[in-house]
Amino acid sequence: MAHSAPTTRLSGQPAGPEEPSIGSLVQSAMSDVSTLIRSEVELAKAEVGASVKKVGIGGGLVAVGGVMALYCSIFLFIGIAELLTWLGLPRFVSYFIVFGVLLLLAGLLVLVGIRFTKKFRKPERTIETLKDLPDVMRREAPGQRQHDLPVVRDGHIERAAPHARLG
């Protein structure tokens, strides 16, 4: 009589392909999640790439339109000078008047721009939080944190002592 493989295990359950271990299931799940994330990133790159291209073209067209408008303004100022000449002023006086008005306008814009730049403040809160980053990023096992983290209240950071331990 030929020997054959047993059809039942010692536990009494039918023999068949073994069930995968928890480790292999977790590894398979991690692989699937990784593949899904990579696919989503590739999709986002494709979508954003097309949008960025359109925005770039639009920005370029706006810039070209602005430069053309700037060149057209030259003719506006020539027309204003010619209007002053038509009103009876000598031509060279008309052009000097337009030049002086434009120079005053440019000076005024520079002064306003300087006032705005003097009001610039450095991002103090961001700098403060970046100083705390090494403390926040300290690696400690979950549930075993030894150091207190900084707390933000009303837009201000309340820092604990950098090396203070939790009670």
Solvent accessible surface area in square Angstrom, and as a share of the most:
residue,aa,sasa,rsa
1,M,232,1.04
2,A,94,0.73
3,H,185,0.82
4,S,103,0.66
5,A,81,0.63
6,P,104,0.65
7,T,110,0.64
8,T,77,0.45
9,R,103,0.38
10,L,192,0.96
11,S,88,0.57
12,G,54,0.52
13,Q,105,0.47
14,P,107,0.67
15,A,55,0.43
16,G,45,0.44
17,P,134,0.84
18,E,150,0.67
19,E,158,0.71
20,P,84,0.53
21,S,70,0.45
22,I,139,0.70
23,G,51,0.49
24,S,49,0.32
25,L,96,0.48
26,V,83,0.48
27,Q,133,0.59
28,S,58,0.37
29,A,53,0.41
30,M,126,0.56
31,S,61,0.39
32,D,94,0.49
33,V,76,0.44
34,S,40,0.26
35,T,73,0.42
36,L,107,0.53
37,I,99,0.50
38,R,153,0.56
39,S,60,0.39
40,E,96,0.43
41,V,72,0.41
42,E,105,0.47
43,L,97,0.48
44,A,50,0.39
45,K,125,0.53
46,A,68,0.52
47,E,106,0.47
48,V,86,0.49
49,G,39,0.38
50,A,57,0.44
51,S,61,0.39
52,V,93,0.53
53,K,140,0.59
54,K,151,0.64
55,V,110,0.63
56,G,48,0.46
57,I,100,0.51
58,G,31,0.30
59,G,42,0.40
60,G,37,0.36
61,L,120,0.60
62,V,116,0.67
63,A,59,0.46
64,V,87,0.50
65,G,37,0.36
66,G,42,0.41
67,V,78,0.45
68,M,121,0.54
69,A,61,0.47
70,L,121,0.60
71,Y,135,0.51
72,C,82,0.49
73,S,30,0.20
74,I,92,0.47
75,F,150,0.62
76,L,106,0.53
77,F,58,0.24
78,I,71,0.36
79,G,38,0.36
80,I,70,0.35
81,A,0,0.00
82,E,60,0.27
83,L,93,0.46
84,L,37,0.19
85,T,33,0.19
86,W,199,0.70
87,L,119,0.59
88,G,64,0.61
89,L,69,0.34
90,P,69,0.43
91,R,136,0.50
92,F,134,0.56
93,V,45,0.26
94,S,0,0.00
95,Y,81,0.31
96,F,140,0.58
97,I,74,0.37
98,V,13,0.08
99,F,118,0.49
100,G,26,0.25
101,V,89,0.51
102,L,57,0.28
103,L,107,0.53
104,L,138,0.69
105,L,90,0.45
106,A,49,0.38
107,G,34,0.32
108,L,104,0.52
109,L,113,0.56
110,V,90,0.52
111,L,111,0.55
112,V,64,0.37
113,G,32,0.31
114,I,78,0.39
115,R,171,0.63
116,F,138,0.58
117,T,95,0.56
118,K,161,0.68
119,K,147,0.62
120,F,158,0.66
121,R,199,0.73
122,K,131,0.56
123,P,77,0.49
124,E,111,0.50
125,R,151,0.55
126,T,71,0.42
127,I,67,0.34
128,E,63,0.28
129,T,56,0.33
130,L,106,0.53
131,K,134,0.57
132,D,7,0.03
133,L,85,0.42
134,P,95,0.60
135,D,39,0.20
136,V,63,0.36
137,M,127,0.57
138,R,82,0.30
139,R,230,0.84
140,E,55,0.25
141,A,53,0.41
142,P,132,0.83
143,G,87,0.83
144,Q,117,0.52
145,R,112,0.41
146,Q,85,0.38
147,H,24,0.11
148,D,65,0.34
149,L,67,0.33
150,P,37,0.23
151,V,62,0.36
152,V,98,0.56
153,R,136,0.50
154,D,141,0.73
155,G,25,0.24
156,H,128,0.57
157,I,23,0.11
158,E,82,0.37
159,R,115,0.42
160,A,40,0.31
161,A,66,0.51
162,P,66,0.42
163,H,141,0.63
164,A,39,0.30
165,R,157,0.57
166,L,76,0.38
167,G,127,1.22
